């Protein structure tokens, strides 16, 4: 089949498809070669019209991770919290607004806080290089694409 809309849907694969025609989608996914073309078109229509379908290449996770963003010039550091993240990028809410520009190179340090320690020390869990794709001053948010993903485009 040329395009299986349901194959990339996080709701379908997790068993949380909001549509009552999930049986049709199951059949289209598992035994599509036995379906009539009208049934395949009906399955495609269900997924095309679904408002919950994740239409991105990589799924987003919503986990409040702490991050520190640093840039080279003028060597600024700012803390923030992840709103959502994927394999290709991250959307961060900044604690203090910094004027980043689109295309600016940035380093993202994902940190974890040690809750057992009264000093609340943090350690770097992961480090990624990226570029600013979008910044929203009103919301104090920046969208960052990781360079490993930007190189593939």
C-alpha positions, 0 to 999 in steps of 0.5 A, spaced: 500 500 500 502 506 497 501 510 504 499 507 511 497 513 515 495 509 521 502 506 521 505 513 524 499 514 528 501 514 536 494 514 538 493 508 533 499 504 535 498 505 542 491 502 542 488 509 543 485 511 536 479 516 537 475 513 531 470 508 532 472 504 526 479 502 529 477 495 527 477 497 519 484 500 521 486 494 524 484 490 518 487 495 513 494 495 517 494 487 518 491 484 512 491 490 507 492 485 501 485 482 502 481 488 503 477 492 497 480 498 495 473 502 497 475 499 504 482 502 504 480 508 502 475 509 508 481 507 512 485 513 509 479 518 510 479 516 517 486 517 519 486 524 514 480 527 518 483 525 525 485 531 528 489 527 533 494 524 528 501 526 529 503 528 522 511 529 524 517 524 522 518 523 530 513 523 536 514 528 541 514 527 548 512 532 554 516 531 560 518 537 564 526 536 563 531 541 566 535 544 560 541 550 560 542 553 553 548 556 551 551 560 545 558 562 543 557 569 542 556 573 547 557 566 551 550 567 554 547 561 559 540 561 560 536 555 564 529 553 562 524 547 562 522 542 556 515 543 553 516 537 548 522 534 545 523 529 539 529 526 536 530 532 532 529 537 536 526 541 543 521 546 545 524 550 551 520 555 556 526 560 558 526 562 565 529 569 563 528 571 556 534 572 552 534 575 545 536 569 540 535 569 533 533 564 528 539 560 525 543 561 531 547 556 533 546 553 541 548 548 545 543 544 549 545 541 556 539 536 559 540 536 566 537 532 572 537 534 579 539 530 585 533 530 590 537 526 595 542 532 596 539 538 600 544 542 595 539 540 589 546 539 585 544 538 578 548 534 573 549 534 565 545 528 562 545 529 555 549 535 551 546 536 544 548 542 539 542 545 535 540 551 531 534 556 533 528 555 529 523 559 532 523 564 538 516 566 541 518 572 546 511 573 549 511 565 551 518 565 553 519 559 548 524 557 543 524 551 538 531 548 537 533 543 531 538 539 533 544 539 528 544 532 527 537 532 524 538 539 521 544 536 517 540 530 514 535 536 511 
